[in-house]
């Protein structure tokens, strides 16, 4: 399984996530987006409405009718009612349940960098996990590790 760490230094997650979500949908896959704060999920939802470039990325919220049919599901836990095999941890908090997915996108910023480093070190000790680290460089992402 693959865990991609994304250090947000320029843009917030609600501006970055739509491009990644669009790539996942283009592969025919589904995505679960996890964050504890409802206001963060609302900002991400707004970003998906204006996905790259100026397109709508279909999505819904966990607990709403039709959640199982949503290609992108937003929720507070790693319960993928939509059958997603990709999960985006959008609030900087690592969740062990993310390891049940095929691929994890772990977004963090300066306020959660120490926890991300601890997660990186812990995952490095586990078999079967490939971790990669990406950092923003202007509008591009550079793979650092």
Residue pairs with C-beta under 8 A, 6 or more apart in sequence:
1 99
1 101
1 102
1 103
1 104
1 128
1 129
1 130
2 102
2 103
2 104
2 129
2 130
2 131
2 132
3 98
3 103
3 104
3 106
3 123
3 129
3 130
3 131
3 132
4 103
4 104
4 105
4 106
4 131
4 132
4 133
4 134
5 106
5 108
5 116
5 119
5 120
5 131
5 132
5 133
5 134
6 16
6 105
6 106
6 107
6 108
6 134
6 141
7 108
7 109
7 113
7 116
7 133
7 134
7 135
7 136
8 16
8 107
8 108
8 109
8 136
9 109
9 110
9 135
9 136
10 136
10 138
11 136
12 43
12 109
13 40
13 44
13 90
13 91
13 107
14 40
14 43
14 44
14 46
14 47
15 47
16 107
17 33
17 44
17 47
17 48
17 88
17 90
17 105
17 107
18 47
18 48
18 50
18 51
18 52
18 57
19 51
19 52
20 88
20 105
21 31
21 33
21 48
21 51
21 57
21 59
21 72
21 88
22 51
22 52
22 55
22 57
24 30
24 31
24 86
25 31
25 57
25 71
25 72
29 84
29 85
29 86
30 70
30 71
30 72
30 73
30 80
30 82
30 83
30 84
30 85
30 86
31 71
31 72
31 73
31 84
31 86
31 87
31 88
32 72
32 73
32 75
32 78
32 80
32 82
32 84
32 86
32 87
32 88
32 101
33 41
33 44
33 59
33 72
33 73
33 74
33 75
33 87
33 88
33 90
34 75
34 76
34 77
34 78
34 87
34 88
34 89
34 90
34 91
34 95
34 98
35 41
35 44
35 74
35 76
35 89
35 90
35 91
36 76
36 91
36 93
37 91
38 76
40 90
40 91
41 61
41 74
41 75
41 76
41 90
44 74
44 90
45 59
45 61
45 74
48 56
48 57
48 59
48 72
49 56
49 57
50 56
51 57
57 71
57 72
58 70
58 71
58 72
59 70
59 71
59 72
59 73
59 74
60 66
60 67
60 69
60 70
60 72
60 73
60 74
61 67
61 73
61 74
61 75
62 73
62 74
62 75
62 76
62 77
62 79
62 81
63 75
67 73
67 81
67 82
68 81
68 82
68 83
69 82
70 82
71 82
72 82
73 80
73 81
73 82
73 84
75 81
77 97
78 87
78 95
78 97
78 98
78 100
78 101
80 87
80 101
84 101
85 101
85 102
85 103
86 101
86 102
86 103
86 104
86 105
87 98
87 101
87 103
87 104
87 105
88 104
88 105
88 107
89 95
89 98
89 104
89 105
89 106
89 107
90 107
91 107
91 112
92 107
92 108
92 109
92 111
92 112
92 115
92 116
93 112
93 115
94 106
94 115
94 116
94 119
98 104
98 106
99 129
106 116
106 119
108 115
108 116
120 131
120 133
123 129
123 131
124 131
131 145
132 143
132 145
133 143
133 144
133 145
134 141
134 142
134 143
134 144
135 141
135 142
135 144
136 142
